Amino acid sequence: MTSLFGTLCDRAEKRARYSKTVSALQSTTLNTRLDLDIYQGDIPQIARRAVYG
C-alpha cells in the first residue's frame, strides 16, 4: 500500500510541475518565445518532455 501512495504522490507532483511549466511558458512574451524557437502549439509537448522525460 505504501508503494501505491508513493506512486500517487509522485504523479501528483509531476502533474503540478507540468501545469506550472505550461503556465510559465505561456506567460512569456511572443518575442521571447520566438527567440527561443517555441511556438504556442508546442508548449504542452515541451512541458511534457521537461517533466516526464
Wavefront OBJ file of the C-alpha trace (Angstrom):
o trace
v 0.000 0.000 0.000
v 2.904 2.344 0.669
v 4.103 1.886 -2.877
v 0.702 2.897 -4.232
v 0.695 6.038 -2.091
v 4.218 6.903 -3.234
v 3.245 6.431 -6.863
v 0.185 8.644 -6.471
v 2.220 11.352 -4.762
v 4.857 11.201 -7.487
v 2.246 11.506 -10.228
v 0.531 14.412 -8.471
v 3.869 16.191 -8.084
v 4.727 15.692 -11.758
v 1.302 16.912 -12.839
v 1.753 20.053 -10.741
v 5.203 20.655 -12.279
v 3.746 20.111 -15.758
v 0.974 22.659 -15.144
v 3.460 25.156 -13.722
v 5.785 24.699 -16.714
v 2.945 25.195 -19.211
v 1.821 28.297 -17.352
v 5.346 29.721 -17.249
v 5.909 29.139 -20.953
v 2.542 30.639 -21.883
v 3.221 33.735 -19.804
v 6.351 34.619 -21.777
v 6.075 37.266 -24.447
v 5.720 36.356 -28.088
v 9.146 37.829 -28.855
v 10.766 35.695 -26.167
v 9.080 32.528 -27.442
v 10.144 33.326 -30.998
v 13.728 33.944 -29.846
v 13.680 30.534 -28.155
v 12.006 28.941 -31.184
v 8.949 27.970 -29.114
v 5.590 28.090 -30.833
v 2.305 28.307 -28.895
v 1.113 24.891 -30.060
v 4.370 23.241 -28.956
v 4.137 24.348 -25.324
v 2.287 21.254 -23.976
v 4.745 18.920 -25.698
v 7.765 20.873 -24.430
v 6.404 20.858 -20.874
v 5.638 17.132 -21.096
v 9.187 16.358 -22.194
v 10.652 18.602 -19.488
v 8.686 16.928 -16.694
v 8.126 13.348 -17.785
v 11.214 12.847 -19.903
l 1 2 3 4 5 6 7 8 9 10 11 12 13 14 15 16 17 18 19 20 21 22 23 24 25 26 27 28 29 30 31 32 33 34 35 36 37 38 39 40 41 42 43 44 45 46 47 48 49 50 51 52 53
